[in-house]
Amino acid sequence: MNKVINIQEKFDLFSDQWSPKRIGQLNGQQILLAKIQGEFVFHKHDDEDEMFMVMKGQLVLELRDRSVTVNPGEFFVVPKGVEHKPIAKEETHLLLFEPLSTKHTGDVMADITVETYEEI
């Protein structure tokens, strides 16, 4: 991938929610975009940290001991092994940065689990 990526143009390519799209890779990491609204499931990633950056909307990350609110232009890193549940009251656009080995819903299989990320 030797070209400039316009993040907004990539967001314009899809409308489905809770189904991250891969827009790039580097050094064993993947760059994902996701549109979300509503509540996800509590899950964790035993071996990988996960970064959530809000591009539009507002993300609440429920952790077992607290809630973290992430606004546009901000990001939060969920450390490996920490249970978390993403929540968005309105449609929220996220940029996610995580290792290629990270499973969508971590240690939980749910109806919304995505096995393979579409590349756009």
C-alpha positions as CSV (number, residue, x, y, z in Angstrom):
1,M,0.0,0.0,0.0
2,N,1.9,3.0,-1.3
3,K,-0.9,5.6,-1.4
4,V,-2.5,8.2,0.8
5,I,-5.7,6.8,2.5
6,N,-8.6,9.2,3.0
7,I,-10.3,7.9,6.2
8,Q,-13.6,9.7,5.4
9,E,-13.8,8.3,1.9
10,K,-13.3,4.8,3.5
11,F,-16.1,5.4,6.0
12,D,-18.4,6.4,3.0
13,L,-17.9,3.0,1.5
14,F,-19.9,1.1,4.1
15,S,-22.9,1.4,6.4
16,D,-23.1,-1.8,8.4
17,Q,-22.4,-1.6,12.1
18,W,-20.2,-3.7,14.4
19,S,-18.4,-5.1,11.4
20,P,-14.8,-3.5,11.2
21,K,-13.2,-3.0,7.8
22,R,-9.4,-3.3,7.4
23,I,-7.9,-0.3,5.7
24,G,-4.2,-1.0,6.2
25,Q,-1.5,-3.0,7.9
26,L,1.9,-2.3,9.3
27,N,4.4,-4.3,11.3
28,G,1.9,-7.0,12.3
29,Q,-0.8,-4.5,13.2
30,Q,-4.1,-3.8,11.4
31,I,-5.9,-0.5,11.0
32,L,-9.6,-0.9,11.1
33,L,-12.6,1.4,10.7
34,A,-16.0,0.6,12.3
35,K,-19.4,2.2,12.6
36,I,-21.2,1.3,15.8
37,Q,-24.4,2.1,17.6
38,G,-25.9,0.4,20.6
39,E,-24.1,-2.1,22.9
40,F,-21.6,-4.7,22.1
41,V,-20.7,-7.6,24.4
42,F,-18.3,-7.8,27.3
43,H,-15.2,-9.5,26.1
44,K,-11.4,-9.4,26.4
45,H,-8.3,-10.1,24.4
46,D,-5.9,-12.1,26.5
47,D,-2.8,-11.3,24.4
48,E,-3.4,-8.0,22.7
49,D,-4.0,-4.4,23.6
50,E,-6.7,-2.7,21.6
51,M,-6.8,1.0,20.6
52,F,-10.2,2.8,20.1
53,M,-10.0,6.3,18.5
54,V,-13.3,8.2,18.0
55,M,-13.6,10.0,14.7
56,K,-17.3,10.9,15.0
57,G,-19.8,10.5,17.8
58,Q,-19.0,9.3,21.3
59,L,-17.8,5.9,22.7
60,V,-18.4,4.7,26.2
61,L,-16.2,1.8,27.2
62,E,-17.6,-0.1,30.1
63,L,-14.9,-1.8,32.1
64,R,-15.6,-4.0,35.1
65,D,-14.4,-1.3,37.5
66,R,-15.3,2.0,35.6
67,S,-16.6,3.6,32.5
68,V,-14.4,5.6,30.1
69,T,-15.9,8.2,27.7
70,V,-14.0,8.8,24.5
71,N,-14.9,11.8,22.3
72,P,-13.9,12.8,18.7
73,G,-10.2,13.2,18.3
74,E,-9.5,11.1,21.4
75,F,-8.4,7.5,21.9
76,F,-8.2,5.0,24.6
77,V,-6.1,1.8,24.8
78,V,-7.7,-1.2,26.5
79,P,-4.9,-3.3,27.9
80,K,-4.7,-7.0,27.1
81,G,-6.8,-9.1,29.5
82,V,-9.1,-6.3,30.5
83,E,-12.8,-7.0,29.9
84,H,-14.6,-4.2,28.0
85,K,-17.9,-3.5,26.4
86,P,-18.2,-0.7,23.8
87,I,-21.4,1.4,23.8
88,A,-22.5,4.2,21.5
89,K,-25.8,6.0,22.0
90,E,-25.6,7.5,18.5
91,E,-23.8,6.2,15.5
92,T,-20.1,6.5,16.2
93,H,-17.2,6.1,13.8
94,L,-14.1,4.4,15.2
95,L,-10.5,3.9,14.0
96,L,-9.1,0.7,15.7
97,F,-5.5,-0.2,15.9
98,E,-4.6,-3.7,17.0
99,P,-2.4,-6.8,16.2
100,L,-3.5,-9.0,13.3
101,S,-4.1,-11.8,15.7
102,T,-6.8,-10.0,17.6
103,K,-10.2,-11.7,17.4
104,H,-13.3,-9.5,16.9
105,T,-15.1,-10.5,20.2
106,G,-12.0,-11.9,21.9
107,D,-12.8,-14.8,24.1
108,V,-16.6,-14.6,23.4
109,M,-18.5,-16.0,20.4
110,A,-21.7,-14.0,19.8
111,D,-24.1,-13.4,16.9
112,I,-22.2,-10.2,16.0
113,T,-18.8,-11.9,15.9
114,V,-16.9,-11.3,12.6
115,E,-14.5,-14.0,11.7
116,T,-12.6,-12.2,8.9
117,Y,-12.5,-8.5,8.3
118,E,-13.3,-7.2,4.9
119,E,-10.6,-5.0,3.3
120,I,-11.7,-1.8,1.7
